């Protein structure tokens, strides 16, 4: 790859597309983005929005009434002179003289106004009491409320949850530090919170409430006082908005990128680039660079706007760097989609699928930044942590960013395999194109080993996503073969087995379909064994999971049981457990390979058998160890 | 200058080109003709480095066709060359000049000279707004922006009106006179006949005949003899005060002479007429169904 050629292609990609979009369209897009950013910024900053409910309730009350101050403090109310006739004319909803309500609410609006006044009164009283010099008299009962990062199994887990019983956090005012086990994943410091606030700002859940205004405070449960009924778990509103801010621009970028890449294929426009001295890498890199730079630039702008607009308390290059792997993943998936799609119609379907899938992967875990270590699966979690002023460790950074970055590079590699004359302009269905892409990396039998290793980042990302989406089912028990496993674990095991068996065998099938391998039993067994060996070697890459607290969750432990061994085992047992996965992967890959060598239906049948064998193995191990 | 050795291309089980070998000398204009699906375009794309031969090798100026160095010396014009329609001819040519490392001042001069020669106006108009003929001229200019030694043109006049077609063919002839080595394919055999030094005829992925025009005519064509007599002879047609009989062998000429003399007349003129390339092509195609014959050289 030649940097100068790559940069030239990039320059002309910008020039060419600048001529393809008219200024009005750019203006409308820019305004839409600004408007969206402004709304999000208002939400993040805790503003009350456009004040659409200001003055919607008209209350007749004079200054002598104690309710005057309540209504004056609440912009929802419009204070009027007390006038019974106005009530009759429906020009006032409420009428107070002293402390007495003079009118009986009849309409829905009047009833809503009364409810709002009562809520407002409660808040007014809380604020008044909070200012009282004698706090003991004002609040006879004090409750220390600490929101801690979830660790170990869910407390709703009916299977006992030994790992979580040390992290109980709201059991009264005695403080919780002594009950927090050191293995509970950062929960111990939550006990340092001050008693009155209960905002949890000493714990990992802390910063959120402090940075939000009225809406945010309510949503995040940062209640300053009131009755026990006011206490509710925090909703990760701030994380949601921040993650949203970063993920939306990426979806715009991939639309433009996808159509640019596809247009090179339609009508053979890209053919002439292929006969220039620029290599495939130069062309793909050059055409991708502007979009990569654009997306990262937007992320940098958002970070700067949040930081220097005093909307977010922190924010640094860490947030921008964390976005890079995600951008690479989005672009690479789109690139593959553009190489597979046969038309813009098909590309639309592909990009929507990519958008939904990757947005879910990146966005959903990030919402729970302050709730569960599973959130670290998404690089956006690092962004949220950085913007809310929480430290981001190197191990967390690597754990969050390495899988999507490597997956992105693998996807670029697969797509680049099709970026040549004979594949680029053919109109083959997407599944066949996928096989073409896989077959592009196969030259000899040893390619089976290489491909299994190369595809591993995809496997890791898919498995992490499965954990993220299924961990909520961890608390649901399922009686399978007399065991009492959680539904989440069973489903995760199932999904993981399917992903791994496909990763080990699909490239083998592609090799057979493209006549790269000899269709003999001996050859099939050898290729399968090599594929299994490759996967086993690559699987050790899952040790990256140790960088996170993922194993502190039963579902994470179940998912990663192939990568790590329990401590304290005798050496021979540890050795056996280390080698058993090798045997498993080799056997199941060989089964699939034999099927693949005999055609599509035989492959499907053999793959099913391999999946069943693999699941049985995994389930047995998990039932024994977890 | 160009050396193709047993180049073969398979797509799955389909053989598009079956082990073709040929060479093209520097400054030569080499034609590839054949019916649709004969493998002409696949062969040209293998020469241009766009397609990797399943087996065999192709070299241009001693360089493998897949190297960047070779591409630097090559100008390729595919049968259909869709352009970036949002660009103008100038920006389009500058883009390619950039990719070929042509210095900006050289590129500027070269592209304006070429566009002048091609008589292309409206150079600031978007390519999407141009006619097919104008676009083809831009595509030709693009193929020359790096001043290549070798030009591979696949149906350069395909789909153009007769006026533009003639213009393009004349321009290609001019390039040949300037010393460019040109490999050229066309459906219009008249064009091939007019500018090619040597020709290969392909059918079903195979070279079924090769040679210069004389050799091909000698092997696949017919020499017709127009025998003019002073008296009527069998199958004779009156023409300009004499009688003309068309025969295809010297024996028949002699027999006609005898018939004329028997009738008291004589032969006054004999003219020869060679087969056109089109006739040669048709004969080869017909022969191809009965078996392949080679004319000039054995396939290496």
Interface residues (C-beta under 8 A of the other chain):
Chain A: X5 X8 X9 X11 X12 X15 X16 X17 X19 X20 X267 X268 X269 X271 X272 X273 X274 X275 X276 X277 X278 X279 X421 X422 X515
Chain B: X11 X12 X45 X48 X49 X50 X51 X52 X68 X69 X71 X72 X74 X76 X78 X80 X81 X82 X83 X84 X86 X87 X91 X95 X96 X98 X99 X100 X101 X126 X142
